[in-house]
Amino acid sequence: MNAKQHIVALTIMGKEYRIVCEEDEQDDLLISAQQLDIQMRKMRDSGKINGPDRIAVMAALNLAHELQILKNQNLALKRSLGECLTGISDKIETILEKA
């Protein structure tokens, strides 16, 4: 095990998981585990989904869907930013050509 890696104990739905991660990723991993635990407990408590496996799959699907939405938004923002930067660059070139 690398010196910068740590074993982190995570508790999700009452079960402990030990995960090896980089030291600088530990806080994000803990936050992610907490979010997953909260989402899984909400699903369990709603009574609509039974069984820890089904709850885990549905929680993973929900989180993957949220991630995909954010990726799509990020891509749209990158495109928009690229178009803005191209427009600014064109305007600067036009002004410099006239000077």
Backbone bond lengths (Angstrom), bond angles and torsions (degrees), N, CA, C in turn:
res aa  C-N    CA-C-N  psi(-1)  N-CA   C-N-CA  omega(-1)  CA-C   N-CA-C  phi
1 M - - - 1.440 - - 1.521 108.67 -
2 N 1.303 117.25 132.81 1.446 124.64 179.17 1.526 109.93 -61.75
3 A 1.347 117.27 147.61 1.463 121.29 -178.63 1.516 112.20 -63.49
4 K 1.322 118.14 -26.49 1.459 121.79 -179.03 1.523 112.21 -87.68
5 Q 1.310 117.53 -2.83 1.454 121.10 179.71 1.517 110.48 -96.20
6 H 1.314 114.71 146.68 1.454 121.26 -179.79 1.521 109.56 -130.38
7 I 1.314 114.85 154.50 1.460 119.84 170.51 1.523 106.09 -93.80
8 V 1.331 114.97 123.86 1.460 121.05 -178.67 1.518 107.88 -112.07
9 A 1.320 116.24 131.58 1.469 121.25 177.07 1.519 108.26 -93.18
10 L 1.331 115.44 122.95 1.462 122.12 179.06 1.519 108.49 -116.89
11 T 1.325 116.78 141.37 1.455 120.57 175.84 1.517 108.06 -116.24
12 I 1.327 115.04 119.65 1.462 121.78 179.84 1.519 107.44 -128.13
13 M 1.319 115.43 120.51 1.469 122.47 -178.55 1.533 111.17 52.78
14 G 1.325 115.64 41.12 1.448 120.62 175.68 1.519 115.57 81.02
15 K 1.326 117.69 -2.27 1.465 120.31 178.73 1.521 108.98 -107.20
16 E 1.316 115.69 139.22 1.459 119.88 179.78 1.524 110.40 -93.74
17 Y 1.317 114.59 136.66 1.460 122.41 176.99 1.519 107.44 -125.41
18 R 1.314 116.16 136.20 1.467 120.57 176.33 1.519 107.34 -107.15
19 I 1.327 114.30 123.84 1.457 121.06 -175.38 1.523 108.64 -124.29
20 V 1.321 116.63 136.02 1.460 121.34 174.18 1.522 107.57 -90.51
21 C 1.333 115.17 128.83 1.456 118.50 178.23 1.523 109.96 -147.43
22 E 1.312 114.80 163.62 1.458 120.97 176.36 1.525 108.84 -67.09
23 E 1.302 115.34 148.73 1.466 120.96 -177.96 1.530 111.49 -56.68
24 D 1.338 117.02 -41.73 1.463 119.96 -177.11 1.532 113.20 -77.01
25 E 1.325 117.99 -5.44 1.467 121.93 177.60 1.530 112.50 -103.08
26 Q 1.314 116.53 -3.91 1.464 121.50 -173.57 1.534 112.38 -60.36
27 D 1.322 118.07 -46.83 1.465 120.29 -178.08 1.524 111.53 -62.61
28 D 1.342 116.72 -42.91 1.470 120.06 178.85 1.524 111.25 -64.39
29 L 1.322 116.77 -37.89 1.464 120.50 178.47 1.527 110.72 -64.36
30 L 1.320 116.57 -43.42 1.467 120.24 178.75 1.529 111.49 -62.95
31 I 1.321 117.13 -42.33 1.468 121.12 178.25 1.525 110.10 -64.29
32 S 1.330 117.23 -42.38 1.466 121.16 179.25 1.523 110.90 -62.29
33 A 1.322 116.37 -41.99 1.467 120.64 179.09 1.524 110.74 -64.63
34 Q 1.320 117.01 -39.58 1.466 120.73 177.86 1.522 110.77 -63.82
35 Q 1.335 116.73 -43.34 1.463 120.45 178.89 1.525 110.77 -62.92
36 L 1.320 116.60 -42.58 1.463 120.64 178.83 1.526 110.27 -63.88
37 D 1.315 117.03 -43.88 1.461 121.46 178.97 1.526 110.65 -60.17
38 I 1.312 117.28 -45.40 1.473 121.37 179.27 1.521 110.62 -60.76
39 Q 1.330 116.44 -47.36 1.464 120.34 -178.45 1.530 110.96 -64.06
40 M 1.318 117.39 -42.67 1.462 120.15 -179.23 1.531 111.03 -66.53
41 R 1.319 117.46 -39.62 1.469 120.53 178.42 1.523 111.35 -65.06
42 K 1.349 116.69 -39.24 1.468 120.00 177.25 1.526 110.27 -61.13
43 M 1.322 116.72 -43.79 1.460 120.84 179.51 1.522 110.89 -63.61
44 R 1.316 115.63 -44.81 1.464 120.08 179.25 1.529 110.56 -62.25
45 D 1.331 116.36 -45.23 1.459 120.86 -176.83 1.524 113.00 -69.62
46 S 1.339 116.88 -24.17 1.469 119.42 178.63 1.531 111.24 -70.19
47 G 1.331 116.29 -22.19 1.457 120.97 179.21 1.521 114.08 77.10
48 K 1.316 117.96 0.98 1.468 121.25 -178.21 1.522 112.72 -81.25
49 I 1.339 116.13 -24.28 1.462 120.55 -178.15 1.520 107.48 -124.79
50 N 1.318 115.79 128.62 1.467 120.75 -178.96 1.517 110.68 -109.83
51 G 1.301 115.45 144.77 1.460 121.55 174.89 1.509 112.03 91.81
52 P 1.316 116.75 133.30 1.471 120.75 -177.60 1.529 113.43 -62.81
53 D 1.329 117.42 -32.84 1.468 119.38 178.87 1.522 110.97 -66.27
54 R 1.319 116.78 -45.53 1.470 120.99 179.93 1.527 110.43 -65.75
55 I 1.323 116.45 -39.96 1.467 120.49 178.04 1.525 109.60 -62.14
56 A 1.321 117.03 -44.68 1.470 121.21 -179.81 1.524 111.25 -62.38
57 V 1.331 116.88 -42.76 1.464 120.18 179.88 1.520 110.75 -65.69
58 M 1.323 117.38 -43.73 1.467 120.37 -179.92 1.530 110.79 -65.91
59 A 1.324 118.16 -40.47 1.462 121.40 177.67 1.526 110.06 -63.82
60 A 1.325 116.76 -43.72 1.465 120.70 177.96 1.526 110.74 -62.26
61 L 1.319 116.78 -41.99 1.466 120.75 178.71 1.529 110.67 -63.19
62 N 1.334 117.49 -44.08 1.455 120.79 178.05 1.528 111.71 -61.27
63 L 1.328 116.53 -45.12 1.458 120.10 -179.86 1.532 111.40 -67.08
64 A 1.332 117.08 -38.37 1.469 120.52 177.65 1.531 110.13 -64.87
65 H 1.330 116.53 -38.16 1.464 120.88 178.35 1.528 110.39 -65.11
66 E 1.327 117.11 -44.51 1.466 121.11 177.22 1.526 110.44 -60.14
67 L 1.330 116.54 -42.21 1.456 121.20 178.90 1.523 110.91 -62.57
68 Q 1.330 117.42 -42.07 1.459 120.77 179.57 1.521 111.19 -64.17
69 I 1.327 117.13 -40.34 1.465 120.92 176.92 1.528 109.94 -60.28
70 L 1.331 116.72 -45.28 1.466 120.43 179.84 1.526 111.70 -65.28
71 K 1.332 116.88 -37.49 1.469 119.91 176.93 1.530 110.45 -63.17
72 N 1.333 116.65 -42.97 1.461 120.56 178.85 1.524 110.97 -63.57
73 Q 1.338 116.90 -41.61 1.462 120.62 177.73 1.527 110.55 -64.04
74 N 1.322 116.55 -41.05 1.459 121.01 178.77 1.524 110.81 -62.60
75 L 1.323 116.70 -42.55 1.464 120.90 179.19 1.523 110.31 -62.76
76 A 1.332 116.79 -43.10 1.462 120.56 178.83 1.530 110.88 -63.40
77 L 1.321 116.95 -40.08 1.463 120.56 177.99 1.525 111.47 -65.94
78 K 1.343 116.45 -39.49 1.464 119.73 177.57 1.520 110.76 -62.53
79 R 1.329 116.44 -43.26 1.466 120.31 178.66 1.520 110.59 -62.11
80 S 1.322 116.29 -46.01 1.462 121.47 -179.66 1.526 110.62 -61.91
81 L 1.315 116.33 -44.75 1.462 120.70 178.00 1.520 110.60 -61.98
82 G 1.326 116.83 -42.61 1.462 120.83 178.24 1.517 111.62 -60.21
83 E 1.343 116.65 -42.59 1.464 120.74 178.57 1.529 110.56 -64.85
84 C 1.322 117.24 -41.39 1.472 120.92 178.22 1.514 111.17 -63.21
85 L 1.327 116.59 -44.43 1.459 120.48 -179.64 1.531 111.30 -65.49
86 T 1.314 116.46 -37.66 1.468 120.05 177.02 1.517 109.92 -64.05
87 G 1.328 116.57 -43.06 1.466 120.67 178.29 1.513 111.98 -62.33
88 I 1.315 116.67 -42.97 1.470 120.69 178.70 1.524 109.97 -64.79
89 S 1.322 116.37 -43.15 1.461 120.50 179.28 1.526 110.88 -61.22
90 D 1.339 116.26 -42.89 1.471 120.47 178.46 1.525 110.85 -62.13
91 K 1.319 116.84 -42.34 1.470 120.40 179.26 1.516 111.07 -64.13
92 I 1.329 117.04 -41.05 1.471 120.44 179.18 1.519 110.06 -64.18
93 E 1.340 116.91 -43.76 1.464 120.30 178.63 1.519 111.06 -61.52
94 T 1.315 117.52 -41.49 1.471 121.78 179.73 1.529 109.91 -62.63
95 I 1.322 116.84 -44.60 1.459 120.89 -179.63 1.529 110.49 -65.36
96 L 1.327 117.03 -41.63 1.455 120.55 -179.39 1.525 111.56 -67.57
97 E 1.333 116.73 -33.45 1.464 120.54 179.08 1.529 110.39 -68.61
98 K 1.331 117.88 -33.31 1.451 122.35 -179.29 1.529 111.78 -78.34
99 A 1.326 116.72 -20.88 1.469 119.62 -176.05 1.504 112.54 -80.25
